[in-house]
C-alpha cells in the first residue's frame, strides 16, 4: 500500500485531467457558438437573397407588363397602317377599274399604274413585316423575362 500512497503523492495538484476536461468543454461551447453564428449568417443571407429575388421578379413582371402595353400600341399602329394601306389600295383599284371601263389605257399608263400598285403593295408588305417583327421581338422579350 505504501506504493499506492506514493503514487497518489506523485499526482500533480491541480489534477490536469480536470483542467483538460474543463478546457475541452469551454472549446466545445465556443465551437457551438461559432456554428450558431454561422447558421444565423447563412439564414440572413438566404433571406436577403430571397428578397433580392422577389425584387428582381417584380421588376421583370413590371417590364413584361410594359412590353405587353408596348405590344398593344404597336398592334394598334400596325392596324392603322394596314387599314390606311387597304383603303389606298381600294381607291387605286377603283380608279384603275373606272379608267379601264371609261377609256382604253395606253400601254405606258398601264405599266405606270402597275408599278405604282406594286410599289404600294410592296410598301404595305414591308410595313406589315416590320410590325410583325416588332411584335415577335416583344413577345420573345416577354417570354424571356417571364422565364427568369
Contact map, one row per residue, 1 for C-alpha under 8 A:
1111100000000000000000000000000000000000000000000000000000000000000000000000000000000000000000000000000000000000000000000000000000000000000000000000
1111110000000000000000000000000000000000000000000000000000000000000000000000000000000000000000000000000000000000000000000000000000000000000000000000
1111111000000000000000000000000000000000000000000000000000000000000000000000000000000000000000000000000000000000000000000000000000000000000000000000
1111111100000000000000000000000000000000000000000000000000000000000000000000000000000000000000000000000000000000000000000000000000000000000000000000
1111111110000000000000000000000000000000000000000000000000000000000000000000000000000000000000000000000000000000000000000000000000000000000000000000
0111111111000000000000000000000000000000000000000000000000000000000000000000000000000000000000000000000000000000000000000000000000000000000000000000
0011111111100000000000000000000000000000000000000000000000000000000000000000000000000000000000000000000000000000000000000000000000000000000000000000
0001111111100000000000000000000000000000000000000000000000000000000000000000000000000000000000000000000000000000000000000000000000000000000000000000
0000111111110000000000000000000000000000000000000000000000000000000000000000000000000000000000000000000000000000000000000000000000000000000000000000
0000011111110000000000000000000000000000000000000000000000000000000000000000000000000000000000000000000000000000000000000000000000000000000000000000
0000001111111010000000000000000000000000000000000000000000000000000000000000000000000000000000000000000000000000000000000000000000000000000000000000
0000000011111111000000000000000000000000000000000000000000000000000000000000000000000000000000000000000000000000000000000000000000000000000000000000
0000000000111111000000000000000000000000000000000000000000000000000000000000000000000000000000000000000000000000000000000000000000000000000000000000
0000000000011111001000000000000000000000000000000000000000000000000000000000000000000000000000000000000000000000000000000000000000000000000000000000
0000000000111111111000000000000000000000000000000000000000000000000000000000000000000000000000000000000000000000000000000000000000000000000000000000
0000000000011111111100000000000000000000000000000000000000000000000000000000000000000000000000000000000000000000000000000000000000000000000000000000
0000000000000011111110000000000000000000000000000000000000000000000000000000000000000000000000000000000000000000000000000000000000000000000000000000
0000000000000011111111000000000000000000000000000000000000000000000000000000000000000000000000000000000000000000000000000000000000000000000000000000
0000000000000111111111100000000000000000000000000000000000000000000000000000000000000000000000000000000000000000000000000000000000000000000000000000
0000000000000001111111110000000000000000000000000000000000000000000000000000000000000000000000000000000000000000000000000000000000000000000000000000
0000000000000000111111111000000000000000000000000000000000000000000000000000000000000000000000000000000000000000000000000000000000000000000000000000
0000000000000000011111111100000000000000000000000000000000000000000000000000000000000000000000000000000000000000000000000000000000000000000000000000
0000000000000000001111111110000000000000000000000000000000000000000000000000000000000000000000000000000000000000000000000000000000000000000000000000
0000000000000000000111111111000000000000000000000000000000000000000000000000000000000000000000000000000000000000000000000000000000000000000000000000
0000000000000000000011111111100000000000000000000000000000000000000000000000000000000000000000000000000000000000000000000000000000000000000000000000
0000000000000000000001111111110000000000000000000000000000000000000000000000000000000000000000000000000000000000000000000000000000000000000000000000
0000000000000000000000111111111000000000000000000000000000000000000000000000000000000000000000000000000000000000000000000000000000000000000000000000
0000000000000000000000011111111100000000000000000000000000000000000000000000000000000000000000000000000000000000000000000000000000000000000000000000
0000000000000000000000001111111110000000000000000000000000000000000000000000000000000000000000000000000000000000000000000000000000000000000000000000
0000000000000000000000000111111111000000000000000000000000000000000000000000000000000000000000000000000000000000000000000000000000000000000000000000
0000000000000000000000000011111111100000000000000000000000000000000000000000000000000000000000000000000000000000000000000000000000000000000000000000
0000000000000000000000000001111111110000000000000000000000000000000000000000000000000000000000000000000000000000000000000000000000000000000000000000
0000000000000000000000000000111111111000000000000000000000000000000000000000000000000000000000000000000000000000000000000000000000000000000000000000
0000000000000000000000000000011111111100000000000000000000000000000000000000000000000000000000000000000000000000000000000000000000000000000000000000
0000000000000000000000000000001111111110000000000000000000000000000000000000000000000000000000000000000000000000000000000000000000000000000000000000
0000000000000000000000000000000111111111000000000000000000000000000000000000000000000000000000000000000000000000000000000000000000000000000000000000
0000000000000000000000000000000011111111100000000000000000000000000000000000000000000000000000000000000000000000000000000000000000000000000000000000
0000000000000000000000000000000001111111110000000000000000000000000000000000000000000000000000000000000000000000000000000000000000000000000000000000
0000000000000000000000000000000000111111111000000000000000000000000000000000000000000000000000000000000000000000000000000000000000000000000000000000
0000000000000000000000000000000000011111111100000000000000000000000000000000000000000000000000000000000000000000000000000000000000000000000000000000
0000000000000000000000000000000000001111111110000000000000000000000000000000000000000000000000000000000000000000000000000000000000000000000000000000
0000000000000000000000000000000000000111111111000000000000000000000000000000000000000000000000000000000000000000000000000000000000000000000000000000
0000000000000000000000000000000000000011111111100000000000000000000000000000000000000000000000000000000000000000000000000000000000000000000000000000
0000000000000000000000000000000000000001111111110000000000000000000000000000000000000000000000000000000000000000000000000000000000000000000000000000
0000000000000000000000000000000000000000111111111000000000000000000000000000000000000000000000000000000000000000000000000000000000000000000000000000
0000000000000000000000000000000000000000011111111100000000000000000000000000000000000000000000000000000000000000000000000000000000000000000000000000
0000000000000000000000000000000000000000001111111110000000000000000000000000000000000000000000000000000000000000000000000000000000000000000000000000
0000000000000000000000000000000000000000000111111111000000000000000000000000000000000000000000000000000000000000000000000000000000000000000000000000
0000000000000000000000000000000000000000000011111111100000000000000000000000000000000000000000000000000000000000000000000000000000000000000000000000
0000000000000000000000000000000000000000000001111111110000000000000000000000000000000000000000000000000000000000000000000000000000000000000000000000
0000000000000000000000000000000000000000000000111111111000000000000000000000000000000000000000000000000000000000000000000000000000000000000000000000
0000000000000000000000000000000000000000000000011111111100000000000000000000000000000000000000000000000000000000000000000000000000000000000000000000
0000000000000000000000000000000000000000000000001111111110000000000000000000000000000000000000000000000000000000000000000000000000000000000000000000
0000000000000000000000000000000000000000000000000111111111000000000000000000000000000000000000000000000000000000000000000000000000000000000000000000
0000000000000000000000000000000000000000000000000011111111100000000000000000000000000000000000000000000000000000000000000000000000000000000000000000
0000000000000000000000000000000000000000000000000001111111110000000000000000000000000000000000000000000000000000000000000000000000000000000000000000
0000000000000000000000000000000000000000000000000000111111111000000000000000000000000000000000000000000000000000000000000000000000000000000000000001
0000000000000000000000000000000000000000000000000000011111111100000000000000000000000000000000000000000000000000000000000000000000000000000000000000
0000000000000000000000000000000000000000000000000000001111111110000000000000000000000000000000000000000000000000000000000000000000000000000000000000
0000000000000000000000000000000000000000000000000000000111111111000000000000000000000000000000000000000000000000000000000000000000000000000000001100
0000000000000000000000000000000000000000000000000000000011111111100000000000000000000000000000000000000000000000000000000000000000000000000000001100
0000000000000000000000000000000000000000000000000000000001111111110000000000000000000000000000000000000000000000000000000000000000000000000000000000
0000000000000000000000000000000000000000000000000000000000111111111000000000000000000000000000000000000000000000000000000000000000000000000001001000
0000000000000000000000000000000000000000000000000000000000011111111100000000000000000000000000000000000000000000000000000000000000000000000011001100
0000000000000000000000000000000000000000000000000000000000001111111110000000000000000000000000000000000000000000000000000000000000000000000000000000
0000000000000000000000000000000000000000000000000000000000000111111111000000000000000000000000000000000000000000000000000000000000000000000000000000
0000000000000000000000000000000000000000000000000000000000000011111111100000000000000000000000000000000000000000000000000000000000000000011011000000
0000000000000000000000000000000000000000000000000000000000000001111111110000000000000000000000000000000000000000000000000000000000000000011001000000
0000000000000000000000000000000000000000000000000000000000000000111111111000000000000000000000000000000000000000000000000000000000000000000000000000
0000000000000000000000000000000000000000000000000000000000000000011111111100000000000000000000000000000000000000000000000000000000000000000000000000
0000000000000000000000000000000000000000000000000000000000000000001111111110000000000000000000000000000000000000000000000000000000000010011000000000
0000000000000000000000000000000000000000000000000000000000000000000111111111000000000000000000000000000000000000000000000000000000000000000000000000
0000000000000000000000000000000000000000000000000000000000000000000011111111100000000000000000000000000000000000000000000000000000000000000000000000
0000000000000000000000000000000000000000000000000000000000000000000001111111110000000000000000000000000000000000000000000000000000100110000000000000
0000000000000000000000000000000000000000000000000000000000000000000000111111111000000000000000000000000000000000000000000000000000100010000000000000
0000000000000000000000000000000000000000000000000000000000000000000000011111111100000000000000000000000000000000000000000000000000000000000000000000
0000000000000000000000000000000000000000000000000000000000000000000000001111111110000000000000000000000000000000000000000000000000000000000000000000
0000000000000000000000000000000000000000000000000000000000000000000000000111111111000000000000000000000000000000000000000000001100100000000000000000
0000000000000000000000000000000000000000000000000000000000000000000000000011111111100000000000000000000000000000000000000000000000000000000000000000
0000000000000000000000000000000000000000000000000000000000000000000000000001111111110000000000000000000000000000000000000000000000000000000000000000
0000000000000000000000000000000000000000000000000000000000000000000000000000111111111000000000000000000000000000000000000000001000000000000000000000
0000000000000000000000000000000000000000000000000000000000000000000000000000011111111100000000000000000000000000000000000001000100000000000000000000
0000000000000000000000000000000000000000000000000000000000000000000000000000001111111110000000000000000000000000000000000000000000000000000000000000
0000000000000000000000000000000000000000000000000000000000000000000000000000000111111111000000000000000000000000000000000000000000000000000000000000
0000000000000000000000000000000000000000000000000000000000000000000000000000000011111111100000000000000000000000000000010001000000000000000000000000
0000000000000000000000000000000000000000000000000000000000000000000000000000000001111111110000000000000000000000000000000000000000000000000000000000
0000000000000000000000000000000000000000000000000000000000000000000000000000000000111111111000000000000000000000000000000000000000000000000000000000
0000000000000000000000000000000000000000000000000000000000000000000000000000000000011111111100000000000000000000000000000000000000000000000000000000
0000000000000000000000000000000000000000000000000000000000000000000000000000000000001111111110000000000000000000000010011000000000000000000000000000
0000000000000000000000000000000000000000000000000000000000000000000000000000000000000111111111000000000000000000000000000000000000000000000000000000
0000000000000000000000000000000000000000000000000000000000000000000000000000000000000011111111100000000000000000000000000000000000000000000000000000
0000000000000000000000000000000000000000000000000000000000000000000000000000000000000001111111110000000000000000000010000000000000000000000000000000
0000000000000000000000000000000000000000000000000000000000000000000000000000000000000000111111111000000000000000000000000000000000000000000000000000
0000000000000000000000000000000000000000000000000000000000000000000000000000000000000000011111111100000000000000000000000000000000000000000000000000
0000000000000000000000000000000000000000000000000000000000000000000000000000000000000000001111111110000000000000000000000000000000000000000000000000
0000000000000000000000000000000000000000000000000000000000000000000000000000000000000000000111111111000000000000100000000000000000000000000000000000
0000000000000000000000000000000000000000000000000000000000000000000000000000000000000000000011111111100000000000000000000000000000000000000000000000
0000000000000000000000000000000000000000000000000000000000000000000000000000000000000000000001111111110000000000000000000000000000000000000000000000
0000000000000000000000000000000000000000000000000000000000000000000000000000000000000000000000111111111110000000000000000000000000000000000000000000
0000000000000000000000000000000000000000000000000000000000000000000000000000000000000000000000011111111110000000000000000000000000000000000000000000
0000000000000000000000000000000000000000000000000000000000000000000000000000000000000000000000001111111100000000000000000000000000000000000000000000
0000000000000000000000000000000000000000000000000000000000000000000000000000000000000000000000000111111100000000000000000000000000000000000000000000
0000000000000000000000000000000000000000000000000000000000000000000000000000000000000000000000000011111110000000000000000000000000000000000000000000
0000000000000000000000000000000000000000000000000000000000000000000000000000000000000000000000000011111111000000000000000000000000000000000000000000
0000000000000000000000000000000000000000000000000000000000000000000000000000000000000000000000000011001111101100000000000000000000000000000000000000
0000000000000000000000000000000000000000000000000000000000000000000000000000000000000000000000000000000111111100000000000000000000000000000000000000
0000000000000000000000000000000000000000000000000000000000000000000000000000000000000000000000000000000011111110000000000000000000000000000000000000
0000000000000000000000000000000000000000000000000000000000000000000000000000000000000000000000000000000001111111000000000000000000000000000000000000
0000000000000000000000000000000000000000000000000000000000000000000000000000000000000000000000000000000011111111100000000000000000000000000000000000
0000000000000000000000000000000000000000000000000000000000000000000000000000000000000000000000000000000011111111110000000000000000000000000000000000
0000000000000000000000000000000000000000000000000000000000000000000000000000000000000000000000000000000000111111111000000000000000000000000000000000
0000000000000000000000000000000000000000000000000000000000000000000000000000000000000000000000000000000000011111111100000000000000000000000000000000
0000000000000000000000000000000000000000000000000000000000000000000000000000000000000000000000010000000000001111111110000000000000000000000000000000
0000000000000000000000000000000000000000000000000000000000000000000000000000000000000000000000000000000000000111111111000000000000000000000000000000
0000000000000000000000000000000000000000000000000000000000000000000000000000000000000000000000000000000000000011111111100000000000000000000000000000
0000000000000000000000000000000000000000000000000000000000000000000000000000000000000000000000000000000000000001111111110000000000000000000000000000
0000000000000000000000000000000000000000000000000000000000000000000000000000000000000000100100000000000000000000111111111000000000000000000000000000
0000000000000000000000000000000000000000000000000000000000000000000000000000000000000000000000000000000000000000011111111100000000000000000000000000
0000000000000000000000000000000000000000000000000000000000000000000000000000000000000000000000000000000000000000001111111110000000000000000000000000
0000000000000000000000000000000000000000000000000000000000000000000000000000000000001000100000000000000000000000000111111111000000000000000000000000
0000000000000000000000000000000000000000000000000000000000000000000000000000000000000000100000000000000000000000000011111111100000000000000000000000
0000000000000000000000000000000000000000000000000000000000000000000000000000000000000000000000000000000000000000000001111111110000000000000000000000
0000000000000000000000000000000000000000000000000000000000000000000000000000000000000000000000000000000000000000000000111111111000000000000000000000
0000000000000000000000000000000000000000000000000000000000000000000000000000000001001000000000000000000000000000000000011111111100000000000000000000
0000000000000000000000000000000000000000000000000000000000000000000000000000000000000000000000000000000000000000000000001111111110000000000000000000
0000000000000000000000000000000000000000000000000000000000000000000000000000000000000000000000000000000000000000000000000111111111000000000000000000
0000000000000000000000000000000000000000000000000000000000000000000000000000010010000000000000000000000000000000000000000011111111100000000000000000
0000000000000000000000000000000000000000000000000000000000000000000000000000010001000000000000000000000000000000000000000001111111110000000000000000
0000000000000000000000000000000000000000000000000000000000000000000000000000000000000000000000000000000000000000000000000000111111111000000000000000
0000000000000000000000000000000000000000000000000000000000000000000000000000000000000000000000000000000000000000000000000000011111111100000000000000
0000000000000000000000000000000000000000000000000000000000000000000000000110010000000000000000000000000000000000000000000000001111111110000000000000
0000000000000000000000000000000000000000000000000000000000000000000000000000000000000000000000000000000000000000000000000000000111111111000000000000
0000000000000000000000000000000000000000000000000000000000000000000000000000000000000000000000000000000000000000000000000000000011111111100000000000
0000000000000000000000000000000000000000000000000000000000000000000000000100000000000000000000000000000000000000000000000000000001111111110000000000
0000000000000000000000000000000000000000000000000000000000000000000000100110000000000000000000000000000000000000000000000000000000111111111000000000
0000000000000000000000000000000000000000000000000000000000000000000000000000000000000000000000000000000000000000000000000000000000011111111100000000
0000000000000000000000000000000000000000000000000000000000000000000000000000000000000000000000000000000000000000000000000000000000001111111110000000
0000000000000000000000000000000000000000000000000000000000000000001100100000000000000000000000000000000000000000000000000000000000000111111111000000
0000000000000000000000000000000000000000000000000000000000000000001100100000000000000000000000000000000000000000000000000000000000000011111111100000
0000000000000000000000000000000000000000000000000000000000000000000000000000000000000000000000000000000000000000000000000000000000000001111111110000
0000000000000000000000000000000000000000000000000000000000000001001000000000000000000000000000000000000000000000000000000000000000000000111111111000
0000000000000000000000000000000000000000000000000000000000000011001100000000000000000000000000000000000000000000000000000000000000000000011111111100
0000000000000000000000000000000000000000000000000000000000000000000000000000000000000000000000000000000000000000000000000000000000000000001111111110
0000000000000000000000000000000000000000000000000000000000000000000000000000000000000000000000000000000000000000000000000000000000000000000111111111
0000000000000000000000000000000000000000000000000000000000011011000000000000000000000000000000000000000000000000000000000000000000000000000011111111
0000000000000000000000000000000000000000000000000000000000011001000000000000000000000000000000000000000000000000000000000000000000000000000001111111
0000000000000000000000000000000000000000000000000000000000000000000000000000000000000000000000000000000000000000000000000000000000000000000000111111
0000000000000000000000000000000000000000000000000000000010000000000000000000000000000000000000000000000000000000000000000000000000000000000000011111
